[in-house]
Amino acid sequence: MIGKLRWIGPEEKGHWPALGVLSFPSGLKKSQDGMPSIISSEVQIRGSVLSAGDLQVEGKIEGDIRASQLVISEKSTVVGDVFAEDVIVRGRVAGNISARKVKLCALCSVAGNILHEDLAVEMGASFEGSCRRSDTPLADIAEFNRSSNSTGIVEFGGHLEFRRGKHG
């Protein structure tokens, strides 16, 4: 499954193409076996993760994630922005989520903005931020982030930074 992941070092962070559609480098192909790539609970990644297929996070990622389908498991943590067609959050996310379908499961925690086409929130989920429905959530993220400064999230060098102070 490692063949579906691409390391993006700090020098490349934030240099993904525009998000009109979820695009991937030409050499990165979705697996035909239908199995997700799994980042296990023993793994911690500092840097962005790119998967052309399905990705299941059991460990910790400090960096942005781009995947077709993404599951953030109960004991996992993501500190960074998430871009995917479908996202299921059972663990913790400190960052923005941009996806066509987003499901926040009971006991999950999300601190950031959500731009979505469809959003489902189970009772017991924790969400602090702004959310907005969009027919094209992967294309509209830059505009949404600029208009959401009132939540204590500010645009900083093309990335987002949480700011302490009167907003939290």
PyMOL commands that set and color helices and strands:
alter all, ss='L'
color gray80, all
select helices_A, chain A and resi 2-4+10-12+141-147+149-151
alter helices_A, ss='H'
color red, helices_A
select strands_A, chain A and resi 5-8+37-39+44-46+48-51+54-57+60-62+65-72+77-79+82-89+92-94+97-104+109-111+114-121+126-128+131-133+153-156+159-162
alter strands_A, ss='S'
color yellow, strands_A
deselect
rebuild
show_as cartoon
